Amino acid sequence: MNSNLSDFIRCTDLAPRISDIQRGEVCPYPIRVFIADRQSISIWGLRSLLKQYAPHIEVVGEACDVESLENQLGAIQATVLLIDSSLLKQEFSKNIKALLEIRPTPILVLSDASEERLQREAISQGAQGVLDKTALPIRLIRAIEALHNGETWINPILFSKPESFSVQSKLTREGPSMDERISSLTKSERETAQAMFRHGRDKNLVIASELNISPSTLRNRLTIIYEKLDVSGKAALILFVSENGLDAS
């Protein structure tokens, strides 16, 4: 048996621990996933994989085009939207924004490793995670769990490579400049943004503990930061901090 598959099958830590639920560190299960992909066979493969190896993840909807996805999403109580990048390449920004307006569901985009620009664009428009299509199945499950629990799933390479595209290119429109937006942050808000960058994949409870504030205070502070910087969520904030040097401030 292939060693990677063998390691995956032996993994038993897929469901949440009772102690975690009691501490309020994970959301209620099961996780409800909507899958969108141009290829019906790919949807079938993902659904079969999750059914066999992740019984706490339930597939509640499927779509092979954006129109069908938009028509179904509003009526289905999905907690994570798993969408292939092939559905988003045309009118990318419009598609992501439209989906979030229908229902603010955490979006995990499956893309090729070479599509770094597309991955950055997905994050800037509000997606909470991106995953390489060649990733092991266990990483797909972990990424879905992370988004369900309010975390992000971002390829570290997005922070390590210079990129001509910036998540804040939209700030060139009329309004406060990028420098003005950054300078509008208070000391505590800047510290919060830096903490989010350092602990991007951690639960908000961990970040709130480091900042010595309550989780509700952290949520309120993040809402203000998102508005001041004009970013579309936690993942976009992390990328903004990296690209604008706030991580070293």
DRENDO-1510 file (C-alpha; in Angstrom, 1 decimal, always signed):
<recs>
REC; n; res; u; v; w
REC; 1; MET; +0.0; +0.0; +0.0 .
REC; 2; ASN; +1.2; +3.5; -0.8 .
REC; 3; SER; +2.9; +4.9; +2.3 .
REC; 4; ASN; +1.0; +8.3; +2.1 .
REC; 5; LEU; -2.3; +6.5; +1.8 .
REC; 6; SER; -1.4; +4.2; +4.7 .
REC; 7; ASP; -0.5; +7.1; +6.9 .
REC; 8; PHE; -3.8; +8.8; +6.0 .
REC; 9; ILE; -5.8; +5.7; +6.8 .
REC; 10; ARG; -4.1; +5.3; +10.1 .
REC; 11; CYS; -5.0; +8.9; +11.1 .
REC; 12; THR; -7.8; +8.6; +13.8 .
REC; 13; ASP; -7.7; +12.2; +15.1 .
REC; 14; LEU; -10.3; +13.5; +12.7 .
REC; 15; ALA; -13.2; +14.2; +15.0 .
REC; 16; PRO; -13.0; +16.9; +17.7 .
REC; 17; ARG; -12.1; +15.9; +21.3 .
REC; 18; ILE; -14.9; +16.3; +23.9 .
REC; 19; SER; -12.5; +18.4; +26.0 .
REC; 20; ASP; -12.1; +20.8; +23.0 .
REC; 21; ILE; -15.8; +21.2; +22.6 .
REC; 22; GLN; -16.2; +21.8; +26.3 .
REC; 23; ARG; -13.6; +24.6; +26.1 .
REC; 24; GLY; -15.5; +26.1; +23.2 .
REC; 25; GLU; -12.5; +25.9; +20.9 .
REC; 26; VAL; -14.3; +24.2; +18.0 .
REC; 27; CYS; -17.6; +24.8; +16.4 .
REC; 28; PRO; -20.4; +22.2; +16.6 .
REC; 29; TYR; -20.1; +19.2; +14.3 .
REC; 30; PRO; -20.9; +17.9; +11.8 .
REC; 31; ILE; -19.2; +20.2; +9.3 .
REC; 32; ARG; -21.5; +21.0; +6.3 .
REC; 33; VAL; -19.6; +21.4; +3.1 .
REC; 34; PHE; -20.8; +22.6; -0.3 .
REC; 35; ILE; -18.6; +21.4; -3.2 .
REC; 36; ALA; -18.4; +23.4; -6.5 .
REC; 37; ASP; -16.2; +22.1; -9.4 .
REC; 38; ARG; -16.6; +22.0; -13.2 .
REC; 39; GLN; -15.9; +18.3; -13.3 .
REC; 40; SER; -18.7; +16.0; -11.9 .
REC; 41; ILE; -16.2; +13.3; -11.4 .
REC; 42; SER; -14.1; +15.5; -9.2 .
REC; 43; ILE; -17.1; +16.3; -7.1 .
REC; 44; TRP; -17.9; +12.6; -6.8 .
REC; 45; GLY; -14.3; +11.9; -5.8 .
REC; 46; LEU; -14.3; +14.5; -3.1 .
REC; 47; ARG; -17.7; +13.4; -1.7 .
REC; 48; SER; -16.6; +9.8; -1.6 .
REC; 49; LEU; -13.3; +10.7; +0.1 .
REC; 50; LEU; -15.0; +12.7; +2.8 .
REC; 51; LYS; -17.7; +10.1; +3.4 .
REC; 52; GLN; -15.2; +7.3; +3.9 .
REC; 53; TYR; -12.5; +9.1; +5.9 .
REC; 54; ALA; -14.2; +12.1; +7.6 .
REC; 55; PRO; -17.7; +11.1; +8.8 .
REC; 56; HIS; -17.9; +14.4; +10.7 .
REC; 57; ILE; -17.9; +16.3; +7.4 .
REC; 58; GLU; -21.2; +16.2; +5.5 .
REC; 59; VAL; -21.6; +17.2; +1.8 .
REC; 60; VAL; -24.8; +19.2; +1.7 .
REC; 61; GLY; -24.7; +20.6; -1.9 .
REC; 62; GLU; -22.9; +20.3; -5.2 .
REC; 63; ALA; -22.6; +22.6; -8.3 .
REC; 64; CYS; -20.8; +22.4; -11.6 .
REC; 65; ASP; -21.1; +26.1; -12.5 .
REC; 66; VAL; -21.3; +29.5; -10.8 .
REC; 67; GLU; -24.9; +30.1; -11.7 .
REC; 68; SER; -26.0; +26.8; -10.1 .
REC; 69; LEU; -23.8; +27.5; -7.1 .
REC; 70; GLU; -25.4; +30.9; -6.5 .
REC; 71; ASN; -28.9; +29.5; -6.9 .
REC; 72; GLN; -28.4; +26.8; -4.3 .
REC; 73; LEU; -26.1; +28.5; -1.8 .
REC; 74; GLY; -28.7; +30.8; -0.2 .
REC; 75; ALA; -31.0; +27.9; +0.6 .
REC; 76; ILE; -28.4; +25.5; +2.0 .
REC; 77; GLN; -26.9; +25.9; +5.4 .
REC; 78; ALA; -23.3; +25.1; +4.5 .
REC; 79; THR; -20.5; +26.0; +6.9 .
REC; 80; VAL; -17.7; +25.7; +4.4 .
REC; 81; LEU; -17.7; +26.3; +0.6 .
REC; 82; LEU; -15.1; +24.2; -1.2 .
REC; 83; ILE; -14.7; +25.6; -4.7 .
REC; 84; ASP; -12.3; +24.8; -7.6 .
REC; 85; SER; -10.5; +27.7; -9.0 .
REC; 86; SER; -11.6; +26.8; -12.6 .
REC; 87; LEU; -15.1; +28.2; -11.6 .
REC; 88; LEU; -13.6; +31.6; -10.6 .
REC; 89; LYS; -11.1; +32.5; -13.3 .
REC; 90; GLN; -13.6; +34.6; -15.3 .
REC; 91; GLU; -14.8; +37.7; -13.4 .
REC; 92; PHE; -13.0; +36.4; -10.3 .
REC; 93; SER; -13.6; +39.3; -8.0 .
REC; 94; LYS; -17.3; +39.5; -8.9 .
REC; 95; ASN; -17.8; +35.8; -8.3 .
REC; 96; ILE; -16.3; +35.8; -4.8 .
REC; 97; LYS; -18.1; +38.9; -3.7 .
REC; 98; ALA; -21.4; +37.6; -5.1 .
REC; 99; LEU; -21.1; +34.3; -3.2 .
REC; 100; LEU; -20.3; +36.1; +0.1 .
REC; 101; GLU; -23.3; +38.4; -0.4 .
REC; 102; ILE; -25.6; +35.5; -0.8 .
REC; 103; ARG; -24.3; +33.8; +2.3 .
REC; 104; PRO; -21.1; +34.7; +4.3 .
REC; 105; THR; -19.7; +31.2; +4.2 .
REC; 106; PRO; -16.0; +30.5; +4.7 .
REC; 107; ILE; -14.6; +29.8; +1.2 .
REC; 108; LEU; -11.7; +27.3; +0.6 .
REC; 109; VAL; -10.3; +27.6; -3.0 .
REC; 110; LEU; -8.7; +24.5; -4.6 .
REC; 111; SER; -6.0; +25.7; -7.1 .
REC; 112; ASP; -2.8; +24.7; -8.8 .
REC; 113; ALA; +0.4; +25.5; -7.1 .
REC; 114; SER; +1.4; +27.8; -10.0 .
REC; 115; GLU; -1.7; +30.0; -9.5 .
REC; 116; GLU; -0.2; +32.2; -6.8 .
REC; 117; ARG; -1.7; +35.4; -8.2 .
REC; 118; LEU; -5.1; +33.7; -8.3 .
REC; 119; GLN; -4.6; +32.6; -4.7 .
REC; 120; ARG; -3.8; +36.1; -3.5 .
REC; 121; GLU; -6.8; +37.5; -5.4 .
REC; 122; ALA; -9.0; +34.9; -3.7 .
REC; 123; ILE; -7.8; +35.9; -0.3 .
REC; 124; SER; -8.1; +39.6; -1.1 .
REC; 125; GLN; -11.8; +39.2; -2.1 .
REC; 126; GLY; -12.7; +37.3; +1.1 .
REC; 127; ALA; -11.8; +33.6; +0.8 .
REC; 128; GLN; -10.5; +32.3; +4.1 .
REC; 129; GLY; -8.2; +29.6; +2.6 .
REC; 130; VAL; -6.5; +28.2; -0.5 .
REC; 131; LEU; -5.2; +24.6; -1.0 .
REC; 132; ASP; -3.0; +23.0; -3.6 .
REC; 133; LYS; -5.0; +20.4; -5.6 .
REC; 134; THR; -2.2; +18.0; -5.2 .
REC; 135; ALA; -2.3; +18.1; -1.4 .
REC; 136; LEU; -2.8; +14.9; +0.5 .
REC; 137; PRO; -6.4; +14.1; +1.5 .
REC; 138; ILE; -5.6; +14.6; +5.2 .
REC; 139; ARG; -4.6; +18.2; +4.4 .
REC; 140; LEU; -7.9; +18.8; +2.7 .
REC; 141; ILE; -9.7; +17.6; +5.8 .
REC; 142; ARG; -7.6; +19.7; +8.1 .
REC; 143; ALA; -8.2; +22.8; +5.9 .
REC; 144; ILE; -12.0; +22.3; +6.0 .
REC; 145; GLU; -11.9; +21.8; +9.7 .
REC; 146; ALA; -9.8; +25.0; +10.1 .
REC; 147; LEU; -12.3; +27.2; +8.1 .
REC; 148; HIS; -15.2; +25.6; +10.0 .
REC; 149; ASN; -13.6; +26.7; +13.2 .
REC; 150; GLY; -13.0; +30.3; +12.1 .
REC; 151; GLU; -9.4; +29.9; +11.2 .
REC; 152; THR; -7.5; +30.4; +7.9 .
REC; 153; TRP; -5.6; +28.0; +5.6 .
REC; 154; ILE; -3.0; +29.9; +3.6 .
REC; 155; ASN; +0.1; +28.7; +1.7 .
REC; 156; PRO; +3.2; +30.2; +3.5 .
REC; 157; ILE; +4.7; +30.8; +0.1 .
REC; 158; LEU; +2.3; +33.7; -0.4 .
REC; 159; PHE; +4.2; +35.6; +2.3 .
REC; 160; SER; +7.8; +34.5; +1.2 .
REC; 161; LYS; +7.8; +35.6; -2.4 .
REC; 162; PRO; +7.7; +39.2; -3.8 .
REC; 163; GLU; +4.6; +39.7; -5.8 .
REC; 164; SER; +3.7; +42.6; -8.1 .
REC; 165; PHE; +0.0; +42.0; -7.3 .
REC; 166; SER; -1.0; +43.5; -3.9 .
REC; 167; VAL; -4.2; +42.6; -2.1 .
REC; 168; GLN; -4.7; +46.3; -1.6 .
REC; 169; SER; -4.6; +47.3; -5.3 .
REC; 170; LYS; -8.3; +48.2; -4.9 .
REC; 171; LEU; -7.3; +51.0; -2.6 .
REC; 172; THR; -6.3; +53.1; -5.6 .
REC; 173; ARG; -9.9; +54.1; -6.0 .
REC; 174; GLU; -11.1; +57.4; -4.5 .
REC; 175; GLY; -10.8; +57.5; -0.8 .
REC; 176; PRO; -8.1; +57.3; +1.9 .
REC; 177; SER; -4.7; +56.2; +0.7 .
REC; 178; MET; -3.1; +53.0; +2.0 .
REC; 179; ASP; -0.7; +55.0; +4.3 .
REC; 180; GLU; -3.7; +56.9; +5.7 .
REC; 181; ARG; -5.5; +53.6; +6.4 .
REC; 182; ILE; -2.5; +52.1; +8.1 .
REC; 183; SER; -1.9; +55.2; +10.2 .
REC; 184; SER; -5.5; +55.2; +11.3 .
REC; 185; LEU; -4.9; +52.1; +13.4 .
REC; 186; THR; -4.5; +52.6; +17.1 .
REC; 187; LYS; -1.6; +50.9; +18.9 .
REC; 188; SER; -3.8; +48.1; +20.2 .
REC; 189; GLU; -5.2; +47.6; +16.7 .
REC; 190; ARG; -1.8; +47.4; +15.2 .
REC; 191; GLU; -0.7; +44.9; +17.8 .
REC; 192; THR; -3.8; +42.9; +17.1 .
REC; 193; ALA; -3.0; +42.8; +13.4 .
REC; 194; GLN; +0.5; +41.7; +14.1 .
REC; 195; ALA; -0.8; +38.9; +16.4 .
REC; 196; MET; -3.1; +37.7; +13.7 .
REC; 197; PHE; -0.1; +37.5; +11.3 .
REC; 198; ARG; +2.0; +35.5; +13.9 .
REC; 199; HIS; -0.8; +33.1; +14.7 .
REC; 200; GLY; -2.8; +33.0; +11.5 .
REC; 201; ARG; -3.8; +29.3; +11.8 .
REC; 202; ASP; -4.5; +29.5; +15.6 .
REC; 203; LYS; -8.0; +29.8; +17.0 .
REC; 204; ASN; -9.1; +33.3; +18.1 .
REC; 205; LEU; -9.0; +32.0; +21.7 .
REC; 206; VAL; -5.2; +31.6; +21.4 .
REC; 207; ILE; -4.8; +35.1; +19.9 .
REC; 208; ALA; -7.0; +36.7; +22.5 .
REC; 209; SER; -5.1; +35.1; +25.3 .
REC; 210; GLU; -1.8; +36.5; +23.9 .
REC; 211; LEU; -3.3; +39.9; +23.7 .
REC; 212; ASN; -4.8; +39.5; +27.2 .
REC; 213; ILE; -8.3; +40.4; +25.9 .
REC; 214; SER; -11.5; +38.4; +25.7 .
REC; 215; PRO; -12.6; +36.7; +22.5 .
REC; 216; SER; -15.5; +39.0; +22.1 .
REC; 217; THR; -13.2; +42.0; +22.4 .
REC; 218; LEU; -10.9; +40.5; +19.7 .
REC; 219; ARG; -13.9; +40.0; +17.4 .
REC; 220; ASN; -15.0; +43.6; +17.8 .
REC; 221; ARG; -11.5; +44.9; +17.3 .
REC; 222; LEU; -11.0; +42.8; +14.2 .
REC; 223; THR; -14.3; +44.3; +12.7 .
REC; 224; ILE; -12.9; +47.8; +13.2 .
REC; 225; ILE; -9.5; +46.8; +11.7 .
REC; 226; TYR; -11.1; +45.2; +8.6 .
REC; 227; GLU; -13.1; +48.4; +8.0 .
REC; 228; LYS; -10.1; +50.7; +8.5 .
REC; 229; LEU; -7.8; +48.7; +6.2 .
REC; 230; ASP; -10.6; +47.7; +3.8 .
REC; 231; VAL; -9.8; +44.0; +3.9 .
REC; 232; SER; -12.2; +41.2; +3.5 .
REC; 233; GLY; -11.5; +39.1; +6.6 .
REC; 234; LYS; -8.8; +37.3; +8.6 .
REC; 235; ALA; -6.9; +35.8; +5.7 .
REC; 236; ALA; -6.8; +39.1; +3.7 .
REC; 237; LEU; -5.6; +40.9; +6.9 .
REC; 238; ILE; -2.8; +38.4; +7.3 .
REC; 239; LEU; -1.7; +39.0; +3.7 .
REC; 240; PHE; -2.0; +42.8; +4.1 .
REC; 241; VAL; +0.3; +42.7; +7.2 .
REC; 242; SER; +2.9; +40.7; +5.3 .
REC; 243; GLU; +2.8; +42.8; +2.1 .
REC; 244; ASN; +2.9; +46.2; +3.9 .
REC; 245; GLY; +5.6; +45.4; +6.5 .
REC; 246; LEU; +3.4; +45.7; +9.5 .
REC; 247; ASP; +4.7; +42.3; +10.8 .
REC; 248; ALA; +8.0; +44.1; +11.6 .
REC; 249; SER; +6.5; +47.2; +13.1 .
</recs>
